[in-house]
């Protein structure tokens, strides 16, 4: 172990990893910084557990969209799927019993296919299309709930405590993360997504069926959002909010940008988003415990987001954008 | 032969025809269901509902016809309104230039991020809207404030010829926007950039400058809408404009300004704003809830974006 050559090698590998994922360095620096500044508040098991909990909340929403952003589009329909899915579970539980929970992935799948079809065939910009979908679903959620928050019981086993201080939802999230990373890194589909994102016209000329793969991206994102929402639903207490909260909508997007993905396509992916989400969770909790008045938190998060998109877009000087 | 001419005319003006027909259909439907819809009192309600909306929508139209998007309009409206109500007791009517200056500054940063640093416009404006919301929350701390200054309120609620003055402000801004879009080099540059930014740049248009100016204009108009909104309502909290972003966007595309850029313009936005805000007011008069209205606006937004996009001329859409 004490062989200097070997040590050098592992250091080199570490440096390589950080070069591939610059946000990793930021996460480590943030973590150490907050630990030194607030040793009695930041390094408590309670706070570390909260960081993991927040990580789960954000990554479940961010995984699907981080696949879509590699094609250059954007999917914001996850909030809508989560809200409407949650209220549909409440509606269908008397009818279907435990099987009602499967309504959420089904809704995600259908939404993904529909969004993909509209985006590809009607050529509507995806971010505004999916934002409208989310807003419409939020309205429907409120209509279906008849104005009261609805709690569904019976799925508590999903988040029952297994390991102290580790949210059980994190264990459920792992397979989803692995599937997403595997699809993007090791399959033809993932390679095609990156190709479409970096040059759609070029990918078309290379013989890739653009329309089919774009619809596939939205479908997979919708399905991931649906499956993730099952965990999210119980992770956040078996009920959903009735109004669309822009902050819940923006946080996953912030995490994707934090990971170093600029939303113009051709780069990024779920692996980067994991690190971005971790960085965001550490920063958020660190600021949260260190501030005297919480009102300024949102302002600081906004400033950090703007700063990080400027840094992430430094290589785009010659690119045309809209 | 005549038939084909009519058909071609329809093809060319499809967006205009669709919005005119929809607007007339919606207004007559509400008038039939609810006979007091166009009564003098109903008219004032309708005018109040559409005026600040029209001002904000004019700014957004300028950005959309340039092929970009401005997410921060609603946040800046909120920020301007809150600046007015928070500081009017300290500095009097000087709050108006202060609010406008802050919003124009935000617009300038939006433009800078987009045009100079090459950040996609919806992402840049999304980030800045988070900053604006955070600033508004920090300044107001979530409380509700009321305005007692009568001179300030008179800006919007003085009645001239049976209609409140905010309506004439909105019409004036709308007319100026049309003038800017059609009769100034800046307006023509916006269309050129929306059609093809590279071609515009090769023709000698200073694309970076025009883009920054468009975002500054949008920020300024959002601020103005916020000031007049506060003068109209006389108070508010951080909740101002909470459900406004989807209807606002829907009103621009419903007017016939395509998200692809290069077409449409402020002259069309009036129709879209009438369509959206009158539907909103009509549904509220019929005691339909905010939630079902949101569903309907989302459907209008998606439907009109599909209808107004000319699919033959657009090759790549993100």
Interface residues (C-beta under 8 A of the other chain):
Chain A: X72 X73 X74 X118 X119 X122 X123 X124 X125 X126 X127 X128 X129 X131 X132 X133 X135 X136 X138 X139 X140 X141 X142 X143 X200 X201 X242 X246 X250 X253 X257 X262 X263 X264 X265 X295 X296 X297 X298 X299 X300 X301 X302 X303 X305 X306 X309 X310 X313 X314 X316 X317 X319 X320 X321 X322
Chain B: X67 X68 X69 X113 X114 X117 X118 X119 X120 X121 X122 X123 X124 X126 X127 X128 X130 X131 X132 X133 X134 X135 X137 X138 X141 X142 X197 X198 X246 X249 X250 X259 X260 X261 X289 X290 X291 X292 X293 X294 X295 X297 X298 X299 X301 X302 X305 X306 X309 X311 X314 X315 X316 X317 X318
